[in-house]
Amino acid sequence: MKEYSDIVKTQAQAQVYPGTASGRVQWESPSNIAIVKYWGKYPGQIPANASLSMTLKHARTRTGIEYSFHPGIKGPELEFLFEGKQAPAFSGRIGKYLQSIQSCLPWLAQTKLKVSSENTFPHSSGIASSASSMSALAAGLCAIEKELTGLYEHDDFYRKASFLSRLGSGSASRSVYGKMAVWGRTAAWKDASDEYAIPVLSMHNDFEGMKDSILIIESGEKEVSSSLGHDLMKTNRYAETRFEVAENNMQRLAKVLEAGDMGQFIDIMEYEALQLHAMMMTSTPGYVLMKPNTLEAISRIRRFRRETGTAIGFTLDAGANVHVLYPANEKEKARAFIREELASLCENGRVIEDEMGEGTTEV
């Protein structure tokens, strides 16, 4: 069976483009929080294990792209603005990304792009923005290609957007789809792929509208980047065991999501969060991204759940912040607890309220 990347490149070589064209597209895409973590990868942004995430609703990136296609342009030419200002670091990363995907989008070589991007959340808030920003950009590029060539049915568009998102940021592949998404080959979802994400189509109503209160324990840049963390998995002596555990948790979650077993969902989610940070601590060199208030928040969440029976649990990103997840019917109790017991642990008392949302959309 042909790899999807080969199909994309074959189609790209066969495309006929107009003499000249110009226009503007604008797409918006959310961040997501992984329930089963992607940690460790192979060349070409191929994940070492499958992952599952919940798509967020309010933490989004909006990206507008003005384009001019002309045979005389030696592109891709790029002008990039982040929230109305020049952003050389971001511009450099996007420029390299555009160069890297020309075999998939050959029209880029004759295109000038002006990309304007803005987040609905502060860049330094501790919410990972690469998933939302790269998926919004990839969807915009697919939209331009559609205008140039007339390509794409609905499902094909989102699959290619997910594929291109992955090449910019692995977790961005999942942000294309709403509610929950799976990325990486796994026995739990037969259609899952290492090259793009797929939506979770079978899920119990109890998971619909799940809430996520994000405790900003510490904002700003992490001491160790996620890219370096992935690289350190190559020499981590526990890596293969970790990948086996992740696959087992994917298979368990497939059943849990269908059954509506919130208790098992929380157990798996918390185990995954702690194992992610265990992999960081057992890398060479080892490092710790959790802070004292991260640990205190975890302790208080577990005590509250034990004492009240409330279906509330935590997961962690690759940093100090804590995502507190709970079903919609626990909202009042959970948020009162967060205000009274957890907000004081956050930097400047900051808690960002979010919830399950839809994926990438045109705006």
Residue, then its C-alpha position, 0 to 999 in steps of 0.5 A: m500500500k502506498e504511503y500517503s506522502d507518496i500519493v501527495k507528491t505524485q498528485a502535486q507533480a501532476q497538477v496544472y496551475p493558472g498563469t497568475a493568481s492572487g487572493r486571500v484566505q483566513w483560517e482558525s485552528p485550536s490548540n489541543i491537550a493530549i490524553v495519551k502523550y506523543w513523546g519520542k519520534y523518528p525522522g520525518q515527524i513520525p511518532a514513536n507511539a500513537s496519541l489521543s488528544m482533546t481539541l480545545k475551543h477557546a485557545r485558537t490561532r487565526t491566520g490570514i494569508e494573502y498570496s500572489f502566484h506568478p511564474g516570475i516569482k522565485g519563492p516562496e517569498l514570505e512576510f510574516l506578522f504576529e499580532g500585527k508586528q514583525a516576528p523574526a524568530f517565527s518568520g524564520r521557522i515558517g520560512k524553513y517549513l515552507q521550503s520543506i514542503q515544496s515537494c507537496l505544494p510545488w506552487l509555493a516556488q512561484t508564490k509570495l505570501k503575507v501571513s498574519s497570525e494572532n492568538t486568542f490566548p497570550h503567547s506567554s500563557g503556557i499554552a502550547s501554540s505550535a499546534s494551533s498556529m501550524s494547523a491554521l497555516a496548513a489549512g490556509l495553504c490547502a485553501i490556496e491550493k484549492e483556489l489554484t487547482g480546484l482540488y479536494e473533496h471535504d475529507d481530502f482537504y482535512r486529511k492533507a491539512s493534518f498531514l501538512s500540519r504534522l510536518g510543522s508540529g506533530s501535535a498540530s496534526r490532531s488540531v485539525y479535527g474537533k472533539m478528540a483525535v488520534w494520531g499514529r498507528t495503533a491497533a485501537w483505531k484501524d484507520a489511524s496513520d503515522e502521517y495524519a490524524i483522524p477524528v474519534l467518531s465513536m464516543h459516549n455522550d458523557f464526554e461531550g463538552m468536557k471542560d478544561s481549566i488550565l492552571i498557569i503555574e508558570s508562564g514563559e519559555k520552558e527550560v528544556s524545549s519539546s524538540l530536545g525532549h523528543d530527541l532525548m527519548k532516543t537514548n532513554r533506556y525506558a523508551e521501549t517500555r513507554f511506547e508499549v504502555a502508550e499503545n496499551n493505553m490507547q487500546r484501553l481508551a478506545k473502550v473507555l470512550e465508547a463505554g463512558d467510563m469516566g473513572q477509567f478515563i481519569d486513571i489513564m489520563e493521570y498515569e499518562a501525564l506522570q509517565l511523560h514527566a518520568m521520561m523527562m526525569t529519566s533522560t540523559p541528562g534528566y530534567v524536571l519541568m514540574k514545579p512545587n505548585t504543580l505537585e501541590a495542585i496534583s495532590r489537592i485534585r486527588r484529595f478533592r476527588r477522593e473526598t467528594g467523589t467528583a469526576i475530576g482529574f489532571t493532565l500535564d503538558a510538557g511544562a509546569n502547567v496543569h490541565v484540570l479536566y472534568p465532565a460538563n455536569e461537574k462544572e459548578k463543583a469543579r470550578a468552585f474547588i478550582r477558585e477556592e483551592l487551586a487558583s492561589l497556586c497559579e502565577n498571578g492567580r491565572v486560570i484559563e477556562d476552556e472546553m472541548g471544541e471543534g477543529t480547524t475552520e475557515v473564518 
